[in-house]
Amino acid sequence: MPGARVSPRPIARAGPVGRAATPGQVGHITQKTAARSNPSAGHGRRPCSLRCRGTRPPDPTGTDVSHHLERRPRVPCRPRRAVTPSKTSASALVVIPAFGSPELTNAVVRDLCRDGSDLDPALRIVVVDNAGDYVLPEGNISVHRPGRNLRWIGAANWALQTASRDGHAVCVVLNNDIRLSPGFLDGLLAPFSTGDDIALAAACYDDFWLHQRAHAIPGTAAEYVPRDVLRDVDFCDGTAIAFAVPPVVELGGLDEVTFPRHGYGADIDLAIRARAAGLRCVVTEGAYVSHLRRQTMNRTGQTSEGNRAEILHGLDTKWGDGWRADVGLGPDSFPAHNTGSGASWYLTVPAW
């Protein structure tokens, strides 16, 4: 995996979830969390038994929306699985931030209902309706209407706060412009049962970051065949991400002060803080999403260059010139007018 591991060091917390840290809040995470620090940190990267199998070049145009929404031949309905706790022991809050485009949100909801996730007693699923006009099509799912557009970062922090208050071990945040592989939540949550040092886990996908791309891209998410492979990575894309609630809340959650527009770059910032505290970021091949890309961005007038500016301004201001190397990226990453990462972005080209 690209880049050098970050040695444990004083961490710049975001303060209480969504707020900036005060000078008194900057310091080491608790001794209990620090004890989980990677003993090899500062002495090179953790050895990884996985080896690259090549990656498909990124598609600079993004996924065609019509491909995902086109009418397909009817197939026999998949039986909903029994109402039993999920295969992982973790209880989880699953949040889908949405702003318009109800047909996209409906597709994600139906993928979750297909798996019976809405009936799982260990899970609570909520759509955060930032536009205030969403009508739930089906399922044992809640709708939260904040009365304003929280944006992705605000909805994610609301999810973390709610999960912490309600005692959930894991908080999952899913874009509404994705499609999910069968058994998605079981696959995404499984890594948290393997150890208590994982802070962030993301599904593999067909999109932007090469280190998060699936080893083979299926025609549709429904055709994906999961693999029992866990990648240690330097950061996780926020497209379909799970947070271990106690340590991430203790780190201060996502930094809405430094990344005030939508939250682009906040996922990288959180990964830097988590790994500095000795915690891990992983990508699981047990879950997969197909990402339509830029759907909410197009509805709200955002631009790729504006999002790039939020990333670079926030990370440069907070971490200086060294943040790229901290997350395995080279000096040529984030060039202007680029719509997908390439091999030249990385210190070491990832392939799985």
C-alpha positions as CSV (number, residue, x, y, z in Angstrom):
1,M,0.0,0.0,0.0
2,P,1.4,3.4,-0.9
3,G,3.2,5.7,1.4
4,A,4.8,5.5,4.8
5,R,3.0,5.0,8.1
6,V,2.7,7.9,10.4
7,S,4.5,7.6,13.6
8,P,2.3,8.1,16.7
9,R,2.4,11.8,17.6
10,P,0.3,14.4,19.2
11,I,-2.9,14.6,17.3
12,A,-4.9,17.7,16.3
13,R,-8.4,16.8,17.3
14,A,-11.4,18.4,15.6
15,G,-12.7,19.0,19.1
16,P,-16.3,18.0,19.9
17,V,-17.8,16.5,16.8
18,G,-18.0,19.1,14.1
19,R,-16.1,21.8,16.0
20,A,-12.6,23.1,15.8
21,A,-10.0,22.1,18.5
22,T,-8.9,24.6,21.0
23,P,-5.2,24.6,22.0
24,G,-6.1,22.7,25.2
25,Q,-7.7,20.0,23.1
26,V,-4.5,19.1,21.2
27,G,-2.8,16.2,22.7
28,H,-2.5,12.4,22.7
29,I,-5.5,10.2,22.7
30,T,-6.2,8.3,25.9
31,Q,-3.7,5.7,27.1
32,K,-6.2,2.9,26.3
33,T,-6.3,3.9,22.7
34,A,-2.6,4.7,22.5
35,A,-1.8,1.2,23.7
36,R,-3.2,-0.1,20.4
37,S,-0.6,1.9,18.5
38,N,1.1,0.1,15.6
39,P,4.4,-1.1,17.1
40,S,6.0,-0.7,13.7
41,A,4.9,2.9,13.2
42,G,7.8,5.1,12.3
43,H,9.8,2.1,11.0
44,G,8.3,1.6,7.6
45,R,5.0,0.3,6.5
46,R,3.2,-2.8,8.0
47,P,4.1,-5.8,5.9
48,C,1.1,-6.8,3.8
49,S,0.5,-10.3,2.5
50,L,-1.7,-9.1,-0.3
51,R,-0.1,-8.3,-3.7
52,C,-1.3,-6.3,-6.5
53,R,-3.2,-7.9,-9.4
54,G,-3.5,-4.8,-11.5
55,T,-6.2,-2.1,-11.6
56,R,-8.4,-0.8,-14.3
57,P,-7.5,2.7,-15.4
58,P,-10.0,5.2,-13.9
59,D,-12.9,6.3,-16.1
60,P,-12.5,10.1,-16.4
61,T,-16.1,10.6,-17.3
62,G,-17.6,8.8,-14.3
63,T,-20.3,6.1,-14.4
64,D,-23.3,6.6,-16.7
65,V,-26.4,7.2,-14.6
66,S,-28.7,5.6,-17.1
67,H,-26.8,2.3,-16.9
68,H,-27.8,2.0,-13.3
69,L,-31.4,3.2,-13.6
70,E,-32.4,1.5,-16.9
71,R,-35.2,-1.0,-16.8
72,R,-33.9,-4.6,-16.7
73,P,-35.7,-7.9,-17.3
74,R,-37.6,-9.2,-14.3
75,V,-35.9,-11.9,-12.3
76,P,-37.3,-14.0,-9.4
77,C,-37.4,-12.0,-6.2
78,R,-34.6,-12.8,-3.8
79,P,-36.1,-14.1,-0.5
80,R,-35.6,-11.7,2.4
81,R,-33.3,-13.3,4.9
82,A,-34.5,-14.3,8.4
83,V,-34.8,-11.6,11.0
84,T,-31.7,-12.5,13.0
85,P,-28.8,-10.4,14.2
86,S,-26.1,-9.6,11.7
87,K,-23.1,-11.8,11.4
88,T,-21.0,-9.2,13.3
89,S,-21.5,-8.5,16.9
90,A,-21.5,-4.7,16.4
91,S,-24.7,-2.7,16.5
92,A,-24.7,-0.1,13.9
93,L,-26.4,3.1,12.8
94,V,-26.6,3.4,9.0
95,V,-27.2,6.8,7.6
96,I,-27.9,7.9,4.0
97,P,-27.5,11.6,3.4
98,A,-29.8,12.8,0.5
99,F,-30.5,16.0,-1.3
100,G,-33.1,15.5,-3.9
101,S,-32.8,12.7,-6.6
102,P,-35.3,10.4,-4.7
103,E,-34.9,7.7,-7.4
104,L,-31.2,7.3,-6.3
105,T,-32.0,7.1,-2.6
106,N,-34.8,4.7,-3.4
107,A,-32.4,2.4,-5.1
108,V,-30.1,2.3,-2.1
109,V,-33.0,1.7,0.2
110,R,-34.2,-1.2,-1.9
111,D,-30.7,-2.7,-1.9
112,L,-30.7,-2.7,1.9
113,C,-34.3,-4.1,2.0
114,R,-33.3,-6.8,-0.5
115,D,-30.8,-8.0,2.1
116,G,-33.3,-7.7,5.0
117,S,-31.0,-5.2,6.7
118,D,-34.0,-3.0,7.6
119,L,-35.3,-5.9,9.7
120,D,-32.0,-6.7,11.4
121,P,-32.4,-5.9,15.2
122,A,-28.7,-4.9,15.4
123,L,-29.2,-2.2,12.7
124,R,-31.0,1.2,12.6
125,I,-31.2,2.8,9.1
126,V,-32.0,6.5,8.7
127,V,-32.2,8.7,5.6
128,V,-31.1,12.2,6.4
129,D,-33.4,14.3,4.1
130,N,-31.4,17.5,3.5
131,A,-34.0,18.8,1.0
132,G,-37.0,18.0,3.1
133,D,-39.0,16.3,0.4
134,Y,-38.1,12.6,0.5
135,V,-40.9,10.0,0.7
136,L,-39.7,6.6,1.8
137,P,-40.8,3.9,-0.7
138,E,-40.5,0.9,1.6
139,G,-38.8,-0.7,4.6
140,N,-38.4,-0.4,8.3
141,I,-36.3,2.8,7.9
142,S,-36.5,6.2,9.5
143,V,-36.3,9.6,7.8
144,H,-34.6,12.5,9.6
145,R,-35.4,16.0,8.3
146,P,-33.0,18.6,9.8
147,G,-34.8,21.5,8.2
148,R,-31.6,22.6,6.4
149,N,-28.9,21.1,4.2
150,L,-26.4,19.6,6.6
151,R,-24.2,18.7,3.6
152,W,-22.3,15.4,3.7
153,I,-20.0,16.4,6.5
154,G,-22.8,17.7,8.7
155,A,-25.0,14.6,8.1
156,A,-22.0,12.4,8.9
157,N,-21.3,14.2,12.2
158,W,-25.0,14.0,13.1
159,A,-24.8,10.3,12.5
160,L,-21.7,10.0,14.8
161,Q,-23.3,12.0,17.5
162,T,-26.5,10.0,17.3
163,A,-24.7,6.7,17.2
164,S,-22.6,7.7,20.3
165,R,-25.7,8.8,22.2
166,D,-27.6,5.6,21.4
167,G,-24.8,3.3,22.2
168,H,-24.0,2.0,18.7
169,A,-20.5,0.6,18.1
170,V,-20.3,1.5,14.5
171,C,-21.7,4.3,12.3
172,V,-22.1,3.8,8.5
173,V,-22.5,6.7,6.1
174,L,-23.6,5.9,2.5
175,N,-23.9,8.2,-0.4
176,N,-27.3,8.1,-2.0
177,D,-25.8,7.8,-5.5
178,I,-24.4,4.2,-5.1
179,R,-25.6,0.7,-5.6
180,L,-24.7,-2.0,-3.1
181,S,-23.5,-5.6,-3.5
182,P,-25.6,-8.4,-2.0
183,G,-25.0,-8.8,1.8
184,F,-23.4,-5.4,1.8
185,L,-23.7,-4.4,5.5
186,D,-22.5,-7.8,6.7
187,G,-19.4,-7.4,4.5
188,L,-18.7,-3.8,5.5
189,L,-19.2,-4.4,9.3
190,A,-17.2,-7.7,9.4
191,P,-13.8,-6.0,9.9
192,F,-14.8,-4.5,13.2
193,S,-15.1,-8.0,14.6
194,T,-11.5,-8.8,13.8
195,G,-9.9,-6.4,16.3
196,D,-10.4,-3.2,18.2
197,D,-7.8,-1.1,16.4
198,I,-9.9,-0.3,13.3
199,A,-11.2,3.2,13.1
200,L,-12.4,3.4,9.5
201,A,-13.5,0.8,7.1
202,A,-14.7,1.3,3.5
203,A,-16.2,-0.8,0.8
204,C,-14.2,-1.4,-2.4
205,Y,-15.7,0.3,-5.5
206,D,-15.4,1.2,-9.2
207,D,-14.5,4.8,-8.6
208,F,-11.9,7.5,-8.0
209,W,-9.1,6.1,-5.7
210,L,-7.0,3.3,-7.1
211,H,-6.2,1.9,-3.6
212,Q,-9.9,1.4,-3.0
213,R,-10.9,-0.1,-6.4
214,A,-12.1,-3.7,-6.5
215,H,-9.7,-6.3,-7.9
216,A,-12.2,-6.9,-10.7
217,I,-15.0,-4.5,-11.6
218,P,-18.4,-6.3,-12.2
219,G,-21.0,-5.2,-14.6
220,T,-23.3,-4.2,-11.8
221,A,-23.0,-4.2,-8.0
222,A,-25.5,-7.1,-7.8
223,E,-23.0,-9.3,-9.7
224,Y,-20.1,-8.6,-7.3
225,V,-18.6,-11.7,-5.7
226,P,-17.1,-10.8,-2.2
227,R,-13.7,-11.9,-1.2
228,D,-12.4,-12.4,2.4
229,V,-9.6,-9.8,1.9
230,L,-8.9,-6.8,4.1
231,R,-6.5,-4.1,2.9
232,D,-4.7,-1.8,5.3
233,V,-4.7,1.6,3.6
234,D,-3.7,5.2,4.4
235,F,-7.1,6.7,4.1
236,C,-10.7,5.8,3.1
237,D,-13.0,7.6,0.6
238,G,-16.2,8.7,2.3
239,T,-18.5,7.3,-0.5
240,A,-19.4,4.2,1.6
241,I,-17.6,4.3,4.9
242,A,-18.0,2.9,8.4
243,F,-16.7,4.6,11.6
244,A,-15.8,2.9,14.9
245,V,-17.9,5.2,17.0
246,P,-16.0,5.5,20.4
247,P,-12.5,6.3,19.0
248,V,-13.7,8.5,16.1
249,V,-15.9,10.6,18.5
250,E,-13.0,10.9,20.8
251,L,-10.8,12.1,17.9
252,G,-13.4,14.8,17.4
253,G,-15.3,13.4,14.4
254,L,-15.1,15.2,11.0
255,D,-13.7,18.8,11.0
256,E,-16.5,21.1,9.8
257,V,-14.5,24.2,10.5
258,T,-11.6,23.3,8.3
259,F,-13.8,21.8,5.6
260,P,-16.9,24.0,5.7
261,R,-18.4,23.6,2.2
262,H,-19.3,19.9,1.7
263,G,-16.6,18.0,3.5
264,Y,-14.2,17.2,0.7
265,G,-10.9,16.3,2.3
266,A,-12.4,15.7,5.7
267,D,-12.1,11.9,5.2
268,I,-8.4,12.2,4.6
269,D,-7.9,14.5,7.6
270,L,-9.7,12.1,9.9
271,A,-7.6,9.2,8.6
272,I,-4.4,11.2,9.3
273,R,-5.6,11.7,12.9
274,A,-6.7,8.2,13.4
275,R,-3.5,6.6,12.1
276,A,-1.4,9.1,14.2
277,A,-3.3,7.6,17.2
278,G,-2.2,4.1,16.2
279,L,-5.6,3.1,14.7
280,R,-6.1,1.5,11.3
281,C,-7.9,2.4,8.1
282,V,-9.0,-0.6,6.0
283,V,-10.8,-1.4,2.7
284,T,-12.8,-4.6,2.7
285,E,-13.4,-6.7,-0.4
286,G,-16.3,-8.2,1.4
287,A,-18.5,-5.3,0.3
288,Y,-18.7,-3.3,-3.0
289,V,-20.4,-0.2,-4.3
290,S,-20.9,1.1,-7.8
291,H,-20.8,4.9,-7.6
292,L,-22.7,7.2,-10.0
293,R,-20.5,10.2,-9.0
294,R,-21.3,13.8,-8.7
295,Q,-25.1,13.6,-8.5
296,T,-25.6,15.8,-5.4
297,M,-22.7,18.0,-6.6
298,N,-24.5,18.7,-9.8
299,R,-27.8,19.5,-8.1
300,T,-26.3,22.0,-5.6
301,G,-24.1,23.9,-8.0
302,Q,-20.8,22.5,-6.8
303,T,-17.9,22.2,-9.2
304,S,-14.9,19.8,-9.4
305,E,-12.5,22.7,-9.0
306,G,-14.4,24.1,-6.0
307,N,-14.2,20.7,-4.4
308,R,-10.5,20.4,-5.2
309,A,-10.0,23.8,-3.6
310,E,-11.7,22.7,-0.4
311,I,-9.5,19.6,-0.2
312,L,-6.2,21.4,-0.8
313,H,-6.9,24.5,1.2
314,G,-8.1,22.5,4.2
315,L,-5.4,20.0,4.2
316,D,-2.6,22.5,3.4
317,T,-3.8,24.8,6.2
318,K,-4.1,22.1,8.8
319,W,-1.1,19.8,8.0
320,G,1.3,21.8,5.9
321,D,3.2,20.4,2.9
322,G,3.7,16.9,4.4
323,W,0.2,15.6,4.4
324,R,0.4,14.0,0.9
325,A,3.3,11.8,1.9
326,D,1.5,10.9,5.2
327,V,-1.3,9.3,3.1
328,G,0.9,7.7,0.5
329,L,0.4,10.4,-2.2
330,G,3.1,12.0,-4.3
331,P,3.6,15.7,-5.2
332,D,1.7,15.4,-8.5
333,S,-1.6,14.4,-6.8
334,F,-4.6,16.7,-7.1
335,P,-3.7,18.5,-10.4
336,A,-6.2,21.0,-11.7
337,H,-9.1,19.8,-13.8
338,N,-8.6,16.1,-13.0
339,T,-11.5,13.8,-12.5
340,G,-9.9,10.6,-11.3
341,S,-6.7,9.5,-9.5
342,G,-4.0,7.8,-11.5
343,A,-0.8,6.0,-10.9
344,S,1.2,9.2,-10.8
345,W,-0.7,10.4,-7.8
346,Y,0.9,7.7,-5.5
347,L,4.3,7.3,-4.0
348,T,3.8,3.6,-4.7
349,V,1.2,2.5,-7.2
350,P,-1.5,0.4,-5.5
351,A,-2.8,-2.7,-7.1
352,W,-4.6,-5.6,-5.5
